[in-house]
Structures are given as C-alpha cells and as structure tokens.
Amino acid sequence: MTHVLVVDDDPVIADLVAFRLSRLGLRITVETDGEAGLAAIRELRPDLVVLDWMMPRRNGLEVCRAVREDPDPALAGTPVLLLTAKAQEPDLERGFAAGATDFVTKPFSTRELVSRVTAALPAGSVPV
C-alpha cells in the first residue's frame, strides 16, 4: 500500500489532508513538526511527503534539503510536496532549490491536493 507522510503543525490542516488522502486508499502517517517529520521520513521511508513549510523545530525547507542530501538515493528521491502560504515567485524558487517536487498553496482545494499527490506518485500507486 502506498504510504504518504503528512507533516504539518496545524492539526486541522494535517487531519484534513490525512482524511482526504486516506479516502484514496493511501496509508497515512502524520507528524506535527519538522524534526519529527524528518525522523519519520528516515524511519518509515514513505512514498511521498506532504510537508508544511513553516513549522517549529525545523521548517519544511530544512527538512526537504535534508532528504535531498541523504546518502541513500532511495530516500533522497522521495517526492516532497510543500504545503505553504508562501506563493510568490521567490518563494517557489527557494522551494524548488531546496528540492521540492511540487507545491500546494494554502488555502488549497482538496481536489488540487489530490491531483498533485497523484501526479507526484508513480503511475498505479493510487488505487482507482
């Protein structure tokens, strides 16, 4: 079963994302700060990470960079969707420079979230 890690310090957003993605038949794990999220990425090796940018302990860019710099190529290649209110062009450039696969801009529609998650995962990863 395809595993998605959701890392967001806002419990309402984390629960919404987890609920919507679980309805796709994906296995979901939720963490509430960047440090716990990075530890979970390294331990659980999810197929995709939905990662808030602004969080305590470690922000999403720091977590994304740490994943991309990991010596394990499988971990370094994990798709990362940044979930953020930062949507100006310089912010997008910083996110992509940190290794983000894609962005979901807050506020977001769950349809857009599902579309971007589906696009970031390998074909056939999301049950139909």
Disulfide bonds with the S-S distance in Angstrom:
none
